[in-house]
Amino acid sequence: MGNRLYVGNLSFGSSQDSLRDAFAAHGDVVDVHLVADRVTGQSRGFGFVTMGSRGEAESAMAAMNGSDLDGRALKVNEAEERPGGGGAARSRNHGW
């Protein structure tokens, strides 16, 4: 298991700060990324939280999965790495 967690079932009103605050109770939060629609900018209801260590990520996942944030029960899993580092980044880097 790595340090990066997938967080699903987020309220559209959830912010990076509210997510950071919720996960900070379980260790050092290195990064928070909420995924938004590219056209509208509206939250897509999921994001990623990177914790400071594997142990902190495991603790946060166990504690936060099913917990309530902004009126929604969170779904927290280990984030799966995308092969090749993600298509969007690769496309921008090569000008496709």
Backbone bond lengths (Angstrom), bond angles and torsions (degrees), N, CA, C in turn:
res aa  C-N    CA-C-N  psi(-1)  N-CA   C-N-CA  omega(-1)  CA-C   N-CA-C  phi
1 M - - - 1.458 - - 1.520 108.88 -
2 G 1.343 115.11 140.29 1.451 120.70 177.42 1.520 111.43 -95.97
3 N 1.299 115.50 -164.31 1.469 121.72 -178.14 1.521 112.72 -96.04
4 R 1.337 118.18 -8.86 1.464 122.04 -172.87 1.523 110.70 -97.25
5 L 1.340 115.61 129.84 1.453 122.00 -177.13 1.523 110.96 -116.27
6 Y 1.325 115.34 140.15 1.458 122.21 170.91 1.528 106.82 -87.26
7 V 1.327 117.39 133.76 1.462 121.97 177.95 1.524 107.22 -124.23
8 G 1.326 116.00 113.50 1.458 121.75 -178.40 1.513 112.48 -113.47
9 N 1.314 115.18 172.76 1.465 124.91 -178.85 1.530 112.06 63.82
10 L 1.327 115.77 34.13 1.465 120.37 177.95 1.521 110.70 -75.34
11 S 1.299 115.33 145.56 1.456 121.34 172.12 1.528 107.84 -66.59
12 F 1.329 116.74 145.83 1.463 119.31 177.35 1.523 110.92 -64.79
13 G 1.328 117.35 -17.06 1.463 121.72 177.94 1.516 114.01 -90.35
14 S 1.326 117.76 -3.86 1.470 120.35 179.20 1.524 109.72 -67.00
15 S 1.318 115.27 144.44 1.467 120.58 179.91 1.526 109.95 -118.17
16 Q 1.315 115.61 167.21 1.461 119.80 176.02 1.527 109.82 -59.63
17 D 1.324 116.80 -38.76 1.466 120.49 -179.46 1.521 111.83 -65.09
18 S 1.344 118.25 -43.07 1.464 119.69 -179.48 1.530 110.65 -66.97
19 L 1.323 116.93 -36.64 1.455 120.96 177.81 1.529 110.48 -68.15
20 R 1.331 116.28 -44.47 1.474 121.20 178.70 1.525 110.16 -60.16
21 D 1.329 117.12 -45.92 1.465 120.94 -178.93 1.524 111.38 -61.95
22 A 1.323 117.42 -41.67 1.465 121.26 -178.84 1.525 111.16 -64.55
23 F 1.317 117.67 -42.54 1.460 121.02 -177.04 1.528 112.23 -81.37
24 A 1.318 118.61 -22.39 1.464 121.97 -179.32 1.519 112.47 -63.34
25 A 1.327 117.18 -21.88 1.468 120.45 177.23 1.526 111.41 -66.89
26 H 1.343 117.04 -12.18 1.462 121.26 -175.43 1.521 112.78 -116.50
27 G 1.323 117.70 10.00 1.461 121.16 177.26 1.519 111.88 142.99
28 D 1.321 114.07 -171.12 1.464 122.25 -178.57 1.529 110.09 -76.43
29 V 1.328 116.29 120.53 1.465 121.41 177.15 1.525 107.83 -92.84
30 V 1.315 116.10 113.07 1.459 122.08 -176.70 1.526 111.32 -83.01
31 D 1.357 116.74 -40.07 1.458 120.49 -176.29 1.531 109.88 -153.94
32 V 1.331 115.55 146.34 1.462 122.76 174.02 1.519 107.10 -131.21
33 H 1.328 116.21 130.47 1.468 120.75 178.88 1.519 109.12 -133.92
34 L 1.323 117.33 114.72 1.459 121.96 173.99 1.517 107.77 -93.57
35 V 1.322 116.94 132.75 1.456 121.49 -178.64 1.527 108.38 -87.45
36 A 1.338 115.19 128.23 1.465 121.39 -178.46 1.525 109.97 -122.72
37 D 1.314 116.01 153.29 1.459 122.31 175.06 1.528 108.20 -63.08
38 R 1.309 117.29 133.02 1.468 120.80 -177.19 1.526 113.11 -66.42
39 V 1.323 117.53 -30.05 1.456 121.39 -176.68 1.528 111.24 -85.99
40 T 1.333 116.51 -51.42 1.466 120.32 -173.86 1.519 113.50 -90.98
41 G 1.335 117.24 -21.73 1.457 120.59 -176.60 1.523 113.24 79.08
42 Q 1.343 117.50 -1.27 1.459 121.28 -179.49 1.528 109.59 -75.66
43 S 1.334 115.61 143.72 1.457 121.60 177.53 1.522 110.18 -56.02
44 R 1.328 115.89 143.64 1.463 121.15 176.27 1.525 110.88 -95.27
45 G 1.334 117.77 3.84 1.458 121.71 174.15 1.518 115.17 87.29
46 F 1.335 116.89 12.15 1.457 119.05 175.30 1.518 109.79 -149.63
47 G 1.323 114.78 166.31 1.452 119.82 -179.97 1.520 110.05 -165.77
48 F 1.320 114.76 -168.95 1.457 121.53 -177.38 1.521 109.35 -136.20
49 V 1.331 115.19 140.92 1.457 121.57 176.33 1.524 106.84 -125.09
50 T 1.325 116.63 128.87 1.461 121.53 176.60 1.519 107.90 -106.38
51 M 1.327 115.14 121.84 1.454 121.41 -179.80 1.527 109.59 -94.33
52 G 1.329 116.78 165.05 1.463 122.14 -175.84 1.516 114.99 -69.46
53 S 1.321 117.81 -26.88 1.463 120.67 -179.43 1.525 109.77 -148.18
54 R 1.306 115.07 166.63 1.461 121.12 177.94 1.532 110.35 -62.13
55 G 1.326 116.58 -42.34 1.466 120.72 179.54 1.521 112.22 -62.09
56 E 1.323 116.48 -40.94 1.462 120.29 177.99 1.531 110.47 -66.43
57 A 1.317 116.59 -37.77 1.462 120.46 178.67 1.532 110.03 -64.94
58 E 1.323 117.38 -43.37 1.464 120.95 178.72 1.528 110.87 -63.01
59 S 1.333 116.79 -42.88 1.462 121.55 178.82 1.525 111.09 -63.58
60 A 1.326 116.47 -45.33 1.462 121.05 -179.59 1.521 110.90 -64.77
61 M 1.335 117.16 -41.05 1.454 120.49 -179.76 1.527 110.20 -63.16
62 A 1.320 117.37 -45.17 1.461 121.40 -179.27 1.528 111.13 -63.95
63 A 1.320 116.98 -40.52 1.463 121.00 -176.88 1.521 113.32 -79.21
64 M 1.317 117.43 -35.62 1.460 120.71 -171.58 1.525 114.18 -91.69
65 N 1.330 118.36 -22.17 1.462 120.23 179.66 1.529 108.86 -64.14
66 G 1.319 116.57 119.98 1.460 122.43 -178.75 1.519 114.30 88.14
67 S 1.324 117.31 -7.54 1.474 119.82 179.43 1.525 110.18 -76.75
68 D 1.319 115.86 159.36 1.458 122.32 -177.05 1.530 110.88 -90.31
69 L 1.319 115.92 130.96 1.465 121.93 171.85 1.520 107.22 -137.91
70 D 1.305 115.80 120.05 1.471 121.82 179.40 1.528 111.94 54.42
71 G 1.347 115.40 38.50 1.455 120.38 175.23 1.516 116.17 83.36
72 R 1.320 117.98 8.68 1.475 121.64 -179.41 1.527 109.66 -127.42
73 A 1.325 116.66 142.57 1.468 122.23 175.49 1.526 108.53 -81.19
74 L 1.320 117.05 116.53 1.458 121.29 -176.39 1.517 112.42 -72.51
75 K 1.319 115.09 150.15 1.458 122.71 170.93 1.525 105.58 -115.10
76 V 1.326 116.44 115.20 1.467 120.85 -175.66 1.525 109.12 -121.88
77 N 1.321 115.32 124.46 1.467 123.36 178.88 1.514 109.14 -136.20
78 E 1.335 114.78 167.20 1.458 119.08 171.27 1.527 107.69 -66.34
79 A 1.313 117.57 133.88 1.466 121.19 178.72 1.521 109.40 -72.37
80 E 1.327 115.94 136.77 1.453 120.99 176.04 1.522 108.82 -88.80
81 E 1.311 115.65 132.73 1.455 120.17 178.30 1.515 109.13 -77.33
82 R 1.309 116.12 136.79 1.458 121.01 178.49 1.523 109.09 -85.10
83 P 1.332 117.68 133.10 1.469 119.96 178.22 1.527 111.05 -57.35
84 G 1.310 116.45 135.92 1.460 120.58 177.69 1.504 113.96 78.06
85 G 1.324 119.17 7.65 1.448 121.52 175.61 1.515 114.73 80.60
86 G 1.318 119.11 10.80 1.465 120.71 177.27 1.509 111.83 99.77
87 G 1.297 116.56 133.56 1.462 122.18 -176.15 1.508 114.14 -67.66
88 A 1.325 118.16 -37.90 1.465 120.24 -175.88 1.519 111.24 -64.18
89 A 1.331 116.32 -45.27 1.460 119.53 -179.62 1.524 110.47 -64.15
90 R 1.312 115.43 -41.03 1.460 119.41 179.75 1.520 110.12 -63.87
91 S 1.321 118.07 -40.92 1.457 121.37 -179.86 1.519 111.02 -62.40
92 R 1.317 117.07 -44.35 1.469 119.80 -179.63 1.517 110.53 -64.60
93 N 1.324 116.92 -40.12 1.458 120.05 -176.62 1.524 112.77 -67.30
94 H 1.337 116.41 -29.71 1.456 119.61 -178.59 1.526 113.06 -101.48
95 G 1.324 117.21 -0.84 1.442 120.28 177.45 1.507 115.53 73.93
96 W 1.346 118.11 22.28 1.465 121.16 -179.49 1.477 111.63 -77.25
